[in-house]
Amino acid sequence: MNIKQLIQRIRKGANHQEELSDEVVVGFLRILEEVREEDEPCEKIYSELDEYVETQVHSKDAARLMPLVREHLDMCSECCEEYEALLDILEKTADSPES
């Protein structure tokens, strides 16, 4: 679930008589990010990142198989950059003819 989907879910779950302001939603998301980052520290994600990327490269649903990694990548820009770099390397390696 990405941040946009989470915001929509929060708004749907809120009392329909009272609209949540963007400031309230952003504040809630900041708290949620802090809690999730404590639950899944970057070191743990780094240790699982290669498996996640390989699963994705082999046309499997990595987000479904490893949802906590996907959730962390959606919230942590540093880990997401590492993920994108690793994915790029593996995709280029998979596309190149073997010597």
LOLUM-480924 format. One line per field, with one value per residue: residue in three letters; x, y, z of N, C-alpha, C in turn; residue number from 0. Coordinates in steps of 0.1 Angstrom, whole numbers, plus 5000, padded with zeros to 4 digits. Atoms other than C-alpha are relative to their C-alpha. Example, Ala and Ser with C-alpha at 12.3 -4.5 7.8 and 13.67 -1.06 7.14 Angstrom:
BEGIN
residuo = c(ala;ser)
n_u = c(5009;4991)
n_v = c(4988;4989)
n_w = c(5000;5000)
ca_u = c(5123;5137)
ca_v = c(4955;4989)
ca_w = c(5078;5071)
c_u = c(5009;4992)
c_v = c(5012;5011)
c_w = c(5000;5008)
num = c(0;1)
//
This chain:
BEGIN
residuo = c(met;asn;ile;lys;gln;leu;ile;gln;arg;ile;arg;lys;gly;ala;asn;his;gln;glu;glu;leu;ser;asp;glu;val;val;val;gly;phe;leu;arg;ile;leu;glu;glu;val;arg;glu;glu;asp;glu;pro;cys;glu;lys;ile;tyr;ser;glu;leu;asp;glu;tyr;val;glu;thr;gln;val;his;ser;lys;asp;ala;ala;arg;leu;met;pro;leu;val;arg;glu;his;leu;asp;met;cys;ser;glu;cys;cys;glu;glu;tyr;glu;ala;leu;leu;asp;ile;leu;glu;lys;thr;ala;asp;ser;pro;glu;ser)
n_u = c(5009;4992;5005;5012;5011;5002;5008;5014;5006;5002;5012;5012;5003;5003;5014;5004;5005;4988;4990;4986;4991;4988;4991;5003;4996;4986;4995;5002;4991;4986;5000;5000;4987;4991;5003;4996;4986;4995;5004;4992;4989;4993;4990;5007;5005;4988;4997;5010;5002;4996;5010;5012;4997;4999;5013;5007;4994;5004;5015;5008;5006;4992;5007;5009;4992;4992;5007;4993;4989;5006;5005;4988;4995;5009;4999;4986;4994;4987;5002;5006;4989;4992;5009;5000;4986;4998;5009;4994;4988;5004;5007;4990;4992;5009;5003;4988;4997;4989;4987)
n_v = c(4988;4988;4989;4994;5009;4999;4988;5003;5010;4992;4991;5008;5005;4989;4997;4992;4987;4991;5003;4999;4991;5006;4998;5011;5012;5000;5003;5014;5007;4998;5009;5014;5003;5002;5014;5010;5000;5007;5014;5005;4991;5001;5011;5012;4999;5002;5014;5007;4992;5008;5010;4993;4997;5013;5005;4991;5001;5013;4998;5004;4989;4998;4992;5009;5010;4993;4988;4990;4993;4991;4988;4992;4993;4989;4989;4996;4996;5006;5015;5001;4997;5012;5010;4996;5002;5014;5005;4996;5009;5014;5000;4998;5012;5011;4997;5001;5014;5006;5002)
n_w = c(5000;5001;4992;5005;4996;4986;4997;5004;4991;4988;5003;5001;4987;4991;4999;5012;4996;4998;5010;4995;5008;5005;4989;4991;5007;5001;4987;4997;5008;4994;4988;5006;5005;4989;4995;5009;5001;4989;5002;5011;5002;5014;5000;5003;5014;5008;5000;5007;5013;5012;5002;5005;5014;5009;5001;5010;5013;5005;5003;4989;4993;4988;4990;4993;4993;4989;4999;4991;5008;5009;4992;4996;5012;5003;4990;4997;5013;5001;5003;5013;5009;5000;5007;5014;5006;5001;5010;5013;5003;5002;5012;5011;5000;5005;5015;5008;5004;4992;5007)
ca_u = c(5000;5015;5010;4983;4962;4968;4955;4924;4918;4922;4897;4872;4875;4870;4836;4819;4804;4839;4864;4901;4924;4955;4975;4959;4965;5001;5007;4992;5014;5046;5037;5030;5063;5082;5065;5071;5107;5112;5095;5115;5149;5169;5195;5169;5155;5190;5195;5163;5166;5185;5159;5131;5147;5155;5119;5106;5131;5119;5083;5070;5048;5075;5052;5027;5054;5073;5048;5069;5098;5075;5059;5093;5104;5073;5082;5120;5136;5171;5161;5140;5171;5191;5162;5160;5198;5199;5168;5184;5216;5198;5175;5204;5223;5192;5187;5224;5234;5257;5293)
ca_v = c(5000;5033;5066;5079;5047;5050;5086;5075;5046;5070;5094;5067;5054;5088;5100;5113;5142;5156;5159;5153;5181;5174;5186;5159;5132;5142;5142;5107;5095;5109;5090;5058;5061;5064;5033;5013;5024;5011;4978;4973;4990;4997;4971;4944;4956;4957;4921;4911;4935;4911;4884;4909;4921;4886;4876;4906;4901;4864;4878;4869;4892;4903;4929;4901;4877;4902;4929;4945;4951;4967;4989;5000;5008;5030;5050;5051;5070;5057;5020;5027;5042;5011;4989;5008;5006;4969;4962;4982;4961;4928;4937;4948;4916;4894;4912;4909;4878;4854;4852)
ca_w = c(5000;4990;5008;4985;4991;5028;5028;5009;5033;5063;5048;5041;5076;5092;5104;5073;5092;5098;5070;5080;5070;5050;5081;5103;5077;5071;5109;5112;5083;5100;5132;5111;5093;5125;5139;5108;5105;5140;5131;5099;5102;5070;5080;5079;5046;5031;5041;5023;4993;4970;4975;4969;4936;4923;4930;4910;4882;4879;4872;4906;4927;4952;4968;4977;4988;5009;5018;5047;5023;4998;5025;5037;5002;4998;5029;5029;5000;5008;5007;4976;4958;4967;4954;4921;4915;4922;4901;4872;4874;4876;4847;4825;4834;4826;4792;4781;4762;4781;4771)
c_u = c(5009;4993;4987;4988;4997;4992;4985;4993;4997;4987;4987;4996;4996;4985;4997;4994;5012;5011;5014;5007;5012;5011;4999;5005;5015;5007;4999;5010;5014;5001;5001;5014;5010;4998;5005;5015;5006;4998;5009;5012;5007;5009;4993;4995;5012;5003;4990;4998;5004;4990;4987;5001;5000;4986;4992;5006;4995;4984;4991;4995;5008;4993;4990;5008;5008;4994;5007;5011;4994;4995;5011;5005;4991;5002;5014;5007;5014;5000;4995;5011;5009;4993;5001;5013;5002;4991;5005;5011;4995;4992;5009;5008;4991;4998;5013;5002;5012;5012;5004)
c_v = c(5012;5011;5006;4990;5000;5012;4998;4991;5007;5008;4992;4995;5011;5002;5009;5014;5010;4996;5002;5010;4993;5000;4988;4987;4999;4997;4985;4992;5001;4990;4985;4997;4998;4987;4989;4999;4993;4985;4993;5009;4998;4988;4987;5000;4997;4985;4992;5006;4991;4989;5006;5003;4988;4995;5008;4998;4986;5000;4994;5013;5002;5008;4991;4990;5006;5014;5011;5007;5010;5013;5009;5008;5012;5012;5005;5002;4994;4985;4999;5003;4988;4989;5003;4997;4985;4994;5004;4991;4986;4999;5001;4987;4989;5002;4998;4985;4995;4998;4986)
c_w = c(5000;5008;4995;5003;5015;5004;4997;5010;5014;4999;5000;5014;5010;5000;4988;5003;5001;4991;5007;4991;4996;5011;5009;4993;4999;5014;5004;4992;5006;5012;4995;4995;5011;5007;4991;4998;5012;4999;4990;4997;4987;4999;4996;4986;4990;4999;4992;4985;4988;4997;4994;4985;4991;4998;4990;4986;4993;4998;5011;5007;5013;5010;5008;5008;5012;5002;5010;4993;4991;5007;5004;4989;4996;5009;5001;4986;4998;4996;4986;4989;4998;4992;4985;4993;4998;4990;4986;4996;4997;4987;4988;4998;4994;4985;4992;4997;5008;4991;4999)
num = c(0;1;2;3;4;5;6;7;8;9;10;11;12;13;14;15;16;17;18;19;20;21;22;23;24;25;26;27;28;29;30;31;32;33;34;35;36;37;38;39;40;41;42;43;44;45;46;47;48;49;50;51;52;53;54;55;56;57;58;59;60;61;62;63;64;65;66;67;68;69;70;71;72;73;74;75;76;77;78;79;80;81;82;83;84;85;86;87;88;89;90;91;92;93;94;95;96;97;98)
//
